């Protein structure tokens, strides 16, 4: 089932539609509009759902003037969060590696002592 959709376009919108139609190689404007609808249906990502508390924090950042809109607030939060994550990563990873080496060394020492003790018992 199809329906007629009468839409008035401005000169700029009409020129943009014609340009896109030519790039697409579409014979008619109607086909170009159908292609746009298909493209919009394919590219509409659901995206991750943010918790209500995060939405509230984003709105507060906008209201307090830290960001011009919610998109800019989200970008700011991501940048700061990634920067903090990188800082923690660079501070903690060497310590975690050191702790893993120490634990491996302790296990090796225990195994060595266990083998030596078994050797003494076998005599």
Secondary structure, 3 states (H helix, E strand, C coil): CCCCCCCCCCHHHHHHHHHHHHHHCCCCHHHHHHHHHHHHHHCCCCCCCCCHHHHHHHHHHHHCCCCCCHHHHHHHHHHHHHHHHHHHHHHHHHHHHHHHHHHHHHHHHHHHHHHHHHHHHHC
